[in-house]
Amino acid sequence: MATALDVFGDKWTLLLIRDMGIFGRTRNKEFQDGKEGIPTNILANRLKSLQEHGLVQRKPYQNNPPRFEYHLTPAGKELIPIVRSMARWSADHVAGIRIPKRTQK
């Protein structure tokens, strides 16, 4: 458990996994436009960490200037049921929480 938490146990990492796997976001601007407002330095750090741990692949979509998309690897996709379970738990046990329909599957 401690090892898993070292890899993806902070708020921003799990939100990025959710954004990619459930909301279909793949680009920096899409992540930054999320309602949580991830700071750019944290975004860059978390995406790099997710790549290093084999949970995300970075793919270029533009050369000049260089821009990249981020996609979950098979290992990253395995975390989606965990993210959904955490969302359901929050809705069941924290007042005022609503789960968007596409998160509920």
Contacts in CASP RR format, 6 or more apart in sequence:
PFRMAT RR
TARGET T0000
AUTHOR 0000-0000-0000
METHOD contacts of the structure
MODEL  1
MATALDVFGDKWTLLLIRDMGIFGRTRNKEFQDGKEGIPTNILANRLKSL
QEHGLVQRKPYQNNPPRFEYHLTPAGKELIPIVRSMARWSADHVAGIRIP
KRTQK
7 13 0 8 1.000
7 49 0 8 1.000
7 53 0 8 1.000
7 55 0 8 1.000
8 14 0 8 1.000
8 17 0 8 1.000
8 50 0 8 1.000
8 53 0 8 1.000
8 55 0 8 1.000
8 79 0 8 1.000
10 46 0 8 1.000
12 36 0 8 1.000
12 38 0 8 1.000
12 42 0 8 1.000
12 43 0 8 1.000
12 46 0 8 1.000
13 46 0 8 1.000
13 49 0 8 1.000
13 50 0 8 1.000
14 79 0 8 1.000
14 83 0 8 1.000
14 86 0 8 1.000
15 36 0 8 1.000
15 38 0 8 1.000
16 31 0 8 1.000
16 38 0 8 1.000
16 43 0 8 1.000
16 46 0 8 1.000
16 47 0 8 1.000
16 50 0 8 1.000
16 56 0 8 1.000
16 70 0 8 1.000
17 50 0 8 1.000
17 55 0 8 1.000
17 72 0 8 1.000
17 76 0 8 1.000
17 79 0 8 1.000
17 80 0 8 1.000
17 83 0 8 1.000
18 83 0 8 1.000
18 87 0 8 1.000
18 103 0 8 1.000
19 25 0 8 1.000
19 30 0 8 1.000
19 31 0 8 1.000
19 34 0 8 1.000
20 26 0 8 1.000
20 56 0 8 1.000
20 70 0 8 1.000
20 71 0 8 1.000
20 72 0 8 1.000
21 72 0 8 1.000
21 77 0 8 1.000
21 80 0 8 1.000
21 83 0 8 1.000
22 80 0 8 1.000
22 83 0 8 1.000
22 84 0 8 1.000
22 102 0 8 1.000
22 103 0 8 1.000
23 102 0 8 1.000
24 30 0 8 1.000
25 31 0 8 1.000
25 34 0 8 1.000
26 69 0 8 1.000
26 70 0 8 1.000
26 71 0 8 1.000
27 61 0 8 1.000
27 67 0 8 1.000
27 68 0 8 1.000
27 69 0 8 1.000
27 70 0 8 1.000
28 40 0 8 1.000
28 43 0 8 1.000
28 67 0 8 1.000
28 68 0 8 1.000
31 38 0 8 1.000
31 43 0 8 1.000
32 38 0 8 1.000
32 40 0 8 1.000
32 43 0 8 1.000
38 46 0 8 1.000
47 56 0 8 1.000
47 58 0 8 1.000
47 70 0 8 1.000
50 56 0 8 1.000
50 70 0 8 1.000
51 57 0 8 1.000
51 58 0 8 1.000
51 70 0 8 1.000
54 73 0 8 1.000
54 75 0 8 1.000
54 76 0 8 1.000
55 72 0 8 1.000
55 73 0 8 1.000
55 75 0 8 1.000
55 76 0 8 1.000
55 79 0 8 1.000
56 70 0 8 1.000
56 71 0 8 1.000
56 72 0 8 1.000
56 73 0 8 1.000
56 76 0 8 1.000
57 70 0 8 1.000
57 71 0 8 1.000
57 72 0 8 1.000
57 73 0 8 1.000
58 68 0 8 1.000
58 69 0 8 1.000
58 70 0 8 1.000
59 68 0 8 1.000
59 69 0 8 1.000
59 70 0 8 1.000
59 71 0 8 1.000
60 66 0 8 1.000
60 67 0 8 1.000
60 68 0 8 1.000
60 69 0 8 1.000
61 67 0 8 1.000
61 68 0 8 1.000
61 69 0 8 1.000
72 79 0 8 1.000
72 80 0 8 1.000
84 103 0 8 1.000
84 104 0 8 1.000
84 105 0 8 1.000
87 99 0 8 1.000
87 103 0 8 1.000
87 104 0 8 1.000
88 99 0 8 1.000
88 104 0 8 1.000
90 97 0 8 1.000
90 99 0 8 1.000
91 97 0 8 1.000
91 98 0 8 1.000
91 99 0 8 1.000
END
